[in-house]
Amino acid sequence: MAGELVEMVVESVRVHMSSSRHVVILKDSEQERYLPIWVGPWEANAIALRLQGQTPERPMTHDLFAAALEELGAKVDRVVITDLADETFFARVHLEEGDRRAEVDARPSDALALAVRVGARIYADETVLEQAAWTPGETDGEGGPPAEESGDAVPDERLGVFRDFVNSLDIDLGGSR
């Protein structure tokens, strides 16, 4: 069941120093709440380049797709992080061309790279945020994100791993928006 959509902005793209894993940090536009999404290095680079205002010498795949949409008279209305299942995020790109509307399934990393290129709004479904977002100040008793509110007294082990990862992030590949 889909929930309310919450507007997000790309806060930064970061890399974990010891593992070289990349994460895009989305920030709720209304409150201090963050959604980390793991991405591949190519997608992280594509997003970070655009956030830094850099244009590659030759178009990247996301640039090509944005240019093709423009040539066809279509525009990206928004991208939505729609679901989280088995630790995998899902996204949809909402397109408009005149009176025609279409939704296209996409990896979140590709949807975000496209959104930052065309200036499209980014949203996350509230149900996704309830599952995976982190709010500073809310802790699990160890200084990390809160445990699931299922009544369980034992925090989910994955949250501890996430907390350790977030605490080890020190490279900001893209400036705050």
Backbone as CSV, one residue per row, in Angstrom:
resi,resn,N_x,N_y,N_z,CA_x,CA_y,CA_z,C_x,C_y,C_z
1,MET,0.844,-1.182,0.000,0.000,0.000,0.000,0.889,1.246,0.000
2,ALA,0.649,2.126,-0.923,1.455,3.341,-1.029,1.038,4.344,0.033
3,GLY,2.030,5.059,0.522,1.786,6.095,1.513,1.893,7.470,0.880
4,GLU,1.898,8.451,1.731,2.063,9.838,1.311,3.461,10.022,0.722
5,LEU,3.571,10.913,-0.260,4.874,11.206,-0.837,5.504,12.380,-0.102
6,VAL,6.797,12.242,0.185,7.555,13.261,0.907,8.642,13.772,-0.019
7,GLU,8.697,15.099,-0.211,9.717,15.660,-1.079,11.083,15.559,-0.414
8,MET,12.074,15.144,-1.197,13.441,14.951,-0.728,14.384,15.776,-1.607
9,VAL,15.572,16.036,-1.081,16.636,16.655,-1.875,17.892,15.806,-1.700
10,VAL,18.748,15.822,-2.700,20.016,15.109,-2.569,20.905,15.951,-1.667
11,GLU,21.157,15.460,-0.479,21.986,16.176,0.496,23.454,16.027,0.138
12,SER,23.859,14.806,-0.202,25.253,14.573,-0.582,25.423,13.171,-1.144
13,VAL,26.594,12.975,-1.726,27.029,11.650,-2.171,28.305,11.388,-1.399
14,ARG,28.362,10.254,-0.737,29.513,9.961,0.117,30.083,8.595,-0.197
15,VAL,31.329,8.408,0.244,31.990,7.126,0.041,32.594,6.683,1.374
16,HIS,32.451,5.411,1.656,33.027,4.809,2.851,34.497,4.557,2.555
17,MET,35.378,5.128,3.366,36.808,5.087,3.069,37.388,3.672,2.983
18,SER,37.055,2.811,3.926,37.696,1.488,3.921,37.078,0.507,2.935
19,SER,35.783,0.630,2.654,35.146,-0.326,1.745,34.924,0.241,0.350
20,SER,35.048,1.553,0.192,34.797,2.248,-1.078,33.365,2.099,-1.566
21,ARG,32.433,1.794,-0.660,31.021,1.735,-1.027,30.454,3.147,-1.042
22,HIS,29.545,3.399,-1.974,28.971,4.718,-2.174,27.528,4.765,-1.677
23,VAL,27.142,5.931,-1.171,25.786,6.121,-0.688,25.334,7.540,-1.041
24,VAL,24.101,7.635,-1.513,23.474,8.938,-1.732,22.612,9.194,-0.507
25,ILE,22.780,10.376,0.074,21.990,10.749,1.240,20.908,11.719,0.783
26,LEU,19.643,11.273,0.862,18.516,12.145,0.572,18.042,12.750,1.882
27,LYS,17.650,14.020,1.840,17.163,14.705,3.037,15.730,15.129,2.799
28,ASP,14.891,14.870,3.777,13.510,15.324,3.776,13.535,16.851,3.670
29,SER,12.792,17.430,2.749,12.831,18.882,2.551,12.130,19.647,3.673
30,GLU,11.344,18.961,4.494,10.587,19.627,5.557,11.163,19.430,6.951
31,GLN,11.945,18.395,7.140,12.455,18.105,8.476,13.827,17.445,8.407
32,GLU,14.440,17.298,9.549,15.783,16.718,9.667,15.652,15.193,9.661
33,ARG,15.442,14.626,8.474,15.295,13.182,8.313,16.018,12.795,7.035
34,TYR,16.805,11.722,7.107,17.683,11.340,6.010,17.404,9.919,5.548
35,LEU,17.526,9.716,4.238,17.359,8.392,3.645,18.633,8.048,2.886
36,PRO,19.405,7.093,3.393,20.623,6.667,2.685,20.278,5.578,1.668
37,ILE,20.804,5.739,0.457,20.576,4.750,-0.592,21.931,4.351,-1.167
38,TRP,22.268,3.067,-1.044,23.527,2.552,-1.592,23.461,2.614,-3.105
39,VAL,24.539,3.059,-3.730,24.600,3.135,-5.189,25.957,2.637,-5.653
40,GLY,26.045,2.328,-6.918,27.315,1.920,-7.497,28.222,3.119,-7.722
41,PRO,29.502,2.871,-7.945,30.449,3.985,-8.115,30.172,4.843,-9.347
42,TRP,29.702,4.251,-10.441,29.433,5.025,-11.657,28.253,5.960,-11.447
43,GLU,27.211,5.444,-10.807,26.038,6.266,-10.545,26.363,7.361,-9.530
44,ALA,27.163,7.009,-8.509,27.580,8.007,-7.521,28.338,9.134,-8.204
45,ASN,29.228,8.769,-9.115,30.000,9.767,-9.849,29.090,10.629,-10.721
46,ALA,28.121,10.003,-11.384,27.205,10.749,-12.247,26.407,11.774,-11.442
47,ILE,25.953,11.381,-10.271,25.185,12.290,-9.416,26.092,13.384,-8.863
48,ALA,27.256,12.999,-8.358,28.175,13.965,-7.748,28.666,14.999,-8.763
49,LEU,28.980,14.569,-9.980,29.431,15.516,-11.009,28.400,16.618,-11.216
50,ARG,27.143,16.221,-11.319,26.083,17.197,-11.571,25.891,18.120,-10.375
51,LEU,25.944,17.549,-9.162,25.799,18.372,-7.955,26.919,19.403,-7.850
52,GLN,28.083,19.054,-8.342,29.233,19.962,-8.303,29.239,20.926,-9.482
53,GLY,28.237,20.815,-10.371,28.150,21.709,-11.516,29.115,21.382,-12.631
54,GLN,29.677,20.183,-12.615,30.634,19.778,-13.644,29.911,19.053,-14.773
55,THR,30.398,19.279,-15.982,29.844,18.616,-17.158,30.956,17.802,-17.794
56,PRO,30.730,16.501,-17.976,31.772,15.690,-18.612,31.973,16.113,-20.065
57,GLU,33.151,15.821,-20.588,33.479,16.185,-21.968,32.513,15.539,-22.954
58,ARG,32.174,14.285,-22.721,31.219,13.555,-23.547,30.017,13.203,-22.678
59,PRO,28.822,13.134,-23.243,27.634,12.850,-22.431,27.682,11.455,-21.799
60,MET,27.271,11.405,-20.548,27.129,10.122,-19.863,25.748,9.556,-20.218
61,THR,25.482,8.331,-19.834,24.211,7.681,-20.165,23.016,8.501,-19.689
62,HIS,23.099,9.062,-18.483,21.980,9.842,-17.956,21.793,11.138,-18.738
63,ASP,22.894,11.712,-19.212,22.816,12.904,-20.050,22.149,12.564,-21.390
64,LEU,22.523,11.411,-21.945,21.948,10.958,-23.200,20.435,10.779,-23.068
65,PHE,20.006,10.129,-21.998,18.580,9.895,-21.796,17.834,11.217,-21.613
66,ALA,18.413,12.141,-20.851,17.791,13.451,-20.639,17.674,14.200,-21.974
67,ALA,18.720,14.144,-22.800,18.697,14.816,-24.100,17.666,14.180,-25.028
68,ALA,17.558,12.854,-25.004,16.585,12.156,-25.846,15.158,12.532,-25.437
69,LEU,14.901,12.583,-24.140,13.574,12.991,-23.674,13.251,14.409,-24.139
70,GLU,14.225,15.296,-24.027,14.015,16.685,-24.444,13.705,16.760,-25.942
71,GLU,14.457,16.021,-26.746,14.233,16.007,-28.198,12.837,15.497,-28.549
72,LEU,12.327,14.571,-27.742,11.001,14.008,-27.982,9.893,14.876,-27.399
73,GLY,10.276,15.944,-26.706,9.282,16.833,-26.114,8.731,16.334,-24.793
74,ALA,9.394,15.355,-24.217,8.954,14.808,-22.928,9.788,15.410,-21.809
75,LYS,9.222,15.427,-20.622,9.991,15.913,-19.477,9.790,14.990,-18.290
76,VAL,10.788,14.983,-17.431,10.685,14.212,-16.200,9.947,15.089,-15.200
77,ASP,8.759,14.651,-14.817,7.962,15.401,-13.853,8.530,15.221,-12.448
78,ARG,8.847,13.968,-12.102,9.392,13.666,-10.775,9.915,12.242,-10.776
79,VAL,10.735,11.952,-9.766,11.134,10.575,-9.497,10.687,10.254,-8.082
80,VAL,10.306,9.011,-7.878,9.778,8.593,-6.580,10.468,7.309,-6.138
81,ILE,11.016,7.337,-4.925,11.514,6.111,-4.305,10.258,5.454,-3.743
82,THR,9.842,4.357,-4.366,8.511,3.798,-4.123,8.447,2.676,-3.099
83,ASP,9.539,1.936,-2.958,9.437,0.741,-2.137,10.820,0.325,-1.647
84,LEU,10.804,-0.478,-0.601,12.008,-1.103,-0.059,11.626,-2.526,0.285
85,ALA,12.261,-3.474,-0.391,11.972,-4.882,-0.145,13.275,-5.661,-0.206
86,ASP,13.489,-6.512,0.783,14.705,-7.323,0.848,15.961,-6.462,0.701
87,GLU,15.966,-5.313,1.391,17.092,-4.387,1.421,17.411,-3.771,0.056
88,THR,16.426,-3.771,-0.857,16.581,-3.171,-2.176,15.522,-2.087,-2.354
89,PHE,15.976,-0.889,-2.739,15.060,0.211,-3.011,14.546,0.098,-4.442
90,PHE,13.334,0.612,-4.671,12.723,0.648,-5.990,12.293,2.075,-6.274
91,ALA,12.313,2.452,-7.559,11.948,3.817,-7.926,11.144,3.814,-9.222
92,ARG,10.441,4.928,-9.433,9.686,5.156,-10.662,10.013,6.560,-11.156
93,VAL,10.178,6.684,-12.460,10.365,7.982,-13.100,9.027,8.339,-13.738
94,HIS,8.502,9.506,-13.379,7.221,9.979,-13.916,7.514,10.949,-15.058
95,LEU,7.017,10.606,-16.241,7.266,11.388,-17.448,5.985,12.061,-17.934
96,GLU,6.163,13.209,-18.590,5.046,13.929,-19.197,5.437,14.314,-20.619
97,GLU,4.462,14.196,-21.511,4.637,14.676,-22.880,3.258,15.145,-23.311
98,GLY,3.067,16.460,-23.289,1.732,17.003,-23.568,0.749,16.514,-22.525
99,ASP,-0.347,15.899,-22.994,-1.364,15.348,-22.077,-1.036,13.929,-21.648
100,ARG,-0.025,13.349,-22.233,0.334,11.959,-21.935,1.218,11.871,-20.703
101,ARG,0.919,10.922,-19.834,1.700,10.661,-18.621,2.148,9.206,-18.661
102,ALA,3.371,8.976,-18.188,3.878,7.607,-18.127,4.764,7.471,-16.900
103,GLU,4.830,6.253,-16.390,5.735,5.921,-15.288,6.646,4.809,-15.765
104,VAL,7.933,4.945,-15.442,8.919,3.963,-15.865,9.646,3.450,-14.633
105,ASP,9.758,2.136,-14.523,10.503,1.521,-13.439,11.980,1.854,-13.602
106,ALA,12.673,2.138,-12.491,14.090,2.494,-12.574,14.807,2.112,-11.290
107,ARG,16.107,1.909,-11.412,16.913,1.788,-10.204,16.949,3.178,-9.571
108,PRO,16.895,3.263,-8.255,16.939,4.583,-7.620,18.161,5.405,-8.039
109,SER,19.303,4.768,-8.181,20.506,5.509,-8.559,20.343,6.161,-9.931
110,ASP,19.755,5.456,-10.895,19.535,6.022,-12.221,18.469,7.115,-12.175
111,ALA,17.410,6.882,-11.415,16.352,7.889,-11.284,16.905,9.175,-10.672
112,LEU,17.749,9.044,-9.648,18.336,10.222,-9.005,19.306,10.944,-9.937
113,ALA,20.126,10.184,-10.672,21.061,10.800,-11.617,20.307,11.576,-12.690
114,LEU,19.184,11.044,-13.149,18.365,11.732,-14.136,17.720,12.972,-13.516
115,ALA,17.195,12.833,-12.322,16.513,13.959,-11.656,17.440,15.147,-11.456
116,VAL,18.675,14.898,-11.030,19.588,16.025,-10.804,19.994,16.682,-12.123
117,ARG,19.938,15.942,-13.229,20.276,16.518,-14.530,19.181,17.424,-15.061
118,VAL,17.940,17.031,-14.841,16.822,17.781,-15.432,16.110,18.676,-14.428
119,GLY,16.558,18.663,-13.186,15.932,19.514,-12.170,14.568,19.016,-11.715
120,ALA,14.338,17.718,-11.835,13.054,17.150,-11.423,12.992,16.994,-9.906
121,ARG,11.808,17.061,-9.377,11.619,16.851,-7.944,11.803,15.383,-7.609
122,ILE,12.267,15.166,-6.375,12.519,13.815,-5.877,11.608,13.594,-4.682
123,TYR,10.942,12.454,-4.674,10.055,12.105,-3.573,10.391,10.709,-3.062
124,ALA,10.011,10.467,-1.821,10.077,9.119,-1.258,8.724,8.822,-0.643
125,ASP,8.287,7.612,-0.808,7.043,7.181,-0.191,7.252,7.136,1.324
126,GLU,6.294,7.638,2.071,6.398,7.674,3.538,6.641,6.287,4.117
127,THR,6.087,5.253,3.499,6.303,3.901,4.021,7.770,3.494,3.908
128,VAL,8.458,3.977,2.854,9.889,3.712,2.704,10.657,4.454,3.797
129,LEU,10.280,5.706,4.025,10.948,6.493,5.062,10.743,5.876,6.445
130,GLU,9.567,5.360,6.697,9.307,4.705,7.984,10.215,3.500,8.186
131,GLN,10.562,2.822,7.092,11.415,1.643,7.172,12.896,1.972,7.253
132,ALA,13.332,3.034,6.540,14.771,3.191,6.342,15.354,4.558,6.664
133,ALA,14.525,5.545,6.944,15.071,6.886,7.205,15.648,6.971,8.607
134,TRP,16.534,7.929,8.763,17.187,8.168,10.049,17.040,9.642,10.405
135,THR,16.664,9.902,11.657,16.528,11.260,12.166,17.572,11.469,13.244
136,PRO,18.455,12.477,13.091,19.449,12.737,14.140,18.745,12.986,15.471
137,GLY,19.340,12.461,16.514,18.757,12.621,17.843,17.919,11.431,18.270
138,GLU,17.364,10.707,17.291,16.652,9.469,17.614,17.692,8.367,17.615
139,THR,17.821,7.675,18.726,18.862,6.652,18.798,18.301,5.328,19.251
140,ASP,19.148,4.338,19.113,18.799,2.990,19.562,19.405,2.707,20.930
141,GLY,19.837,3.776,21.623,20.483,3.606,22.916,21.984,3.539,22.791
142,GLU,22.485,3.419,21.555,23.927,3.354,21.316,24.386,4.495,20.439
143,GLY,23.527,5.515,20.257,23.895,6.657,19.442,23.576,6.480,17.979
144,GLY,22.919,5.388,17.608,22.606,5.135,16.204,21.132,5.297,15.938
145,PRO,20.719,4.962,14.731,19.313,5.050,14.378,18.471,4.170,15.288
146,PRO,17.200,4.506,15.474,16.353,3.742,16.373,16.085,2.331,15.865
147,ALA,15.803,1.446,16.795,15.395,0.095,16.421,13.986,0.167,15.858
148,GLU,13.597,-0.847,15.136,12.241,-0.902,14.618,11.267,-0.812,15.785
149,GLU,10.171,-0.110,15.574,9.200,0.062,16.657,8.186,-1.074,16.634
150,SER,8.667,-2.294,16.661,7.795,-3.451,16.616,7.513,-3.998,18.004
151,GLY,8.037,-3.328,19.020,7.888,-3.828,20.366,9.068,-4.676,20.776
152,ASP,9.923,-4.993,19.830,11.115,-5.776,20.114,12.083,-4.959,20.955
153,ALA,12.629,-5.525,21.969,13.600,-4.823,22.803,14.992,-4.901,22.204
154,VAL,15.216,-5.843,21.302,16.539,-6.035,20.722,16.622,-5.271,19.410
155,PRO,17.570,-4.322,19.296,17.685,-3.569,18.045,18.094,-4.472,16.894
156,ASP,17.632,-4.139,15.703,17.995,-4.863,14.498,19.500,-4.712,14.274
157,GLU,20.207,-5.822,14.083,21.664,-5.790,13.905,22.082,-4.935,12.716
158,ARG,21.234,-4.906,11.673,21.580,-4.123,10.489,21.671,-2.639,10.811
159,LEU,20.893,-2.160,11.779,20.953,-0.744,12.140,22.305,-0.397,12.750
160,GLY,22.885,-1.306,13.513,24.216,-1.078,14.071,25.252,-0.989,12.970
161,VAL,25.127,-1.850,11.965,26.039,-1.818,10.827,25.869,-0.503,10.084
162,PHE,24.598,-0.084,9.890,24.336,1.187,9.223,24.931,2.348,10.012
163,ARG,24.739,2.355,11.331,25.275,3.416,12.194,26.790,3.497,12.055
164,ASP,27.457,2.337,12.101,28.914,2.316,11.959,29.334,2.868,10.597
165,PHE,28.577,2.486,9.554,28.896,2.977,8.218,28.737,4.496,8.145
166,VAL,27.589,5.014,8.591,27.343,6.459,8.539,28.399,7.207,9.331
167,ASN,28.769,6.700,10.490,29.776,7.369,11.312,31.152,7.370,10.654
168,SER,31.396,6.460,9.702,32.709,6.396,9.058,32.770,7.211,7.769
169,LEU,31.652,7.822,7.354,31.640,8.599,6.120,32.354,9.918,6.329
170,ASP,33.395,10.168,5.534,34.032,11.463,5.675,34.330,12.167,4.368
171,ILE,33.978,11.601,3.262,34.206,12.313,2.001,32.862,12.742,1.462
172,ASP,32.727,14.017,1.166,31.511,14.575,0.593,31.786,14.821,-0.875
173,LEU,31.235,13.975,-1.757,31.475,14.111,-3.190,30.615,15.181,-3.829
174,GLY,29.538,15.557,-3.162,28.659,16.586,-3.709,28.240,17.536,-2.621
175,GLY,28.159,18.777,-2.928,27.789,19.775,-1.924,26.345,19.654,-1.528
176,SER,26.012,20.170,-0.387,24.621,20.186,0.067,23.815,21.057,-0.844
177,ARG,22.572,20.670,-1.020,21.665,21.456,-1.855,20.712,22.197,-0.983
